[in-house]
Amino acid sequence: MKSLFLHLLCTILATILLTSNAQTNNQKQVFLDLHNAARAQVGVPPLTWNNALEAFAIFFTDKVKQTCNFIEKSKGIYGENTAIGNAAFTAADAVNQWVAEKKNYDHRSNTCAKGKECKHYKQVVWRDTSQIGCASIVCKDSSFIVCEYYHVGNIPGVSPY
């Protein structure tokens, strides 16, 4: 019930929070196209853009921008991927970085290769995820990009597809 309430609250606040940090239609399309290309490769349905998730991502990036603490997590109710790069780091760079973790994921055993990261990839292709919203900031000389996912993925012991 609490997560439903928070999701509804974010939906209501979406129109209030969408500010200059909001992604352009082109940036939204890049996020969607790259996510959906990776999802199509494993036969899971495409994602749609959600303004409430974008508003939550904007709220989080605004908080990060205050301190430039890029290791901070939103502690929200959604699935989340973050990426950090130089000031020219783009939406495409972030999603491609997450999707590149596919090489570290063994679908048969549903595990990451020893000592390797694959949880970002698993969230990108999580079958039950249907919506996404993302935001980005430049803080000092670095870019910080976050995507929020509904429904959350990376449930321990559950295969993403």
Secondary structure as GFF3:
##gff-version 3
##sequence-region A 1 161
A	DSSP	alpha_helix	2	17	.	.	.	ID=ss1
A	DSSP	alpha_helix	25	41	.	.	.	ID=ss2
A	DSSP	beta_strand	48	49	.	.	.	ID=ss3
A	DSSP	alpha_helix	51	67	.	.	.	ID=ss4
A	DSSP	beta_strand	79	86	.	.	.	ID=ss5
A	DSSP	alpha_helix	91	99	.	.	.	ID=ss6
A	DSSP	three_ten_helix	100	104	.	.	.	ID=ss7
A	DSSP	beta_strand	105	106	.	.	.	ID=ss8
A	DSSP	beta_strand	111	112	.	.	.	ID=ss9
A	DSSP	alpha_helix	119	124	.	.	.	ID=ss10
A	DSSP	beta_strand	131	139	.	.	.	ID=ss11
A	DSSP	beta_strand	142	150	.	.	.	ID=ss12
###
